Structure formats: structure tokens, C-alpha cells
């Protein structure tokens, strides 16, 4: 029974470490230029779509 608890604990710790690593890596990619690149890209796309809609009027 103790071995099962140890194995489960190890799996949980490894999963937590993997999750934290993924989140830190994602944060480094998103904020590489000092701001959130994904939000900036979404904002630029919205501006382009809005300008195309204005041109059609």
C-alpha cells in the first residue's frame, strides 16, 4: 500500500513539474517582446477587419 502511495505521489509531482514548465515556457514565448504577442496579434487582426469593413461602405 505504501508503494502505491509513493508511486501516485511521484506521478502527481512529475505532472505538476511538467505543467509548471509548460506554463513558464508559454509565458516566455508570449511575453518575449515585453508584451503579450497573442493579444497584440488579435488586436491587429481586429483593426484590419474593421478597416476592410469601413472600405466596403
N, C-alpha and C positions, 0 to 999 in steps of 0.2 A: 504494500500500500504506500509506503514511504517513497519507493522508487517511482511509482506512478505520479505522486505529487511533485517530485523533483523534476521529472520529465515534463509535466504540464507547466511547471514554473519556468523551466528553461525555454520552452516553446513560447510562452507569453512574453518573456523578456526579449527573446530574439525578434518576435513580431513587433514589440514596442520600439526596439532599436531600429529596425528596418523602416517603420513608419516615420520615426523622427528623422532618419536620414533622407527619406524621400521628401518630406516636408521642407527640410533645410535646403536640399538641392533645388526644389521648385522655387523657394524664396530667392535663392541666389540668381536663378535664371530670370525670374520676373522683375527683380529689382537691380539688374546688372548696371543700369544707367542711372541709378538713384531714384527711379520712379517705376511705377507698375507698367511694364510694357504691354501687358494684355489689355488693360483699361485704356491706355493710350491708343492702341490699335483699334479697339472698338469705337473710341471717340472719333478717330479719323475716318472710319468707315461710315459712321453716322453723319458726319459733316459732308462726305462725298455724296451719300444718298440724298441728303437734304438739298444739296446744290443741284443735283440732277433733277429732283422734283421741281425746284424753282425754275429751271431752264425749260421744262415742259409746259409751264403755264403760259 
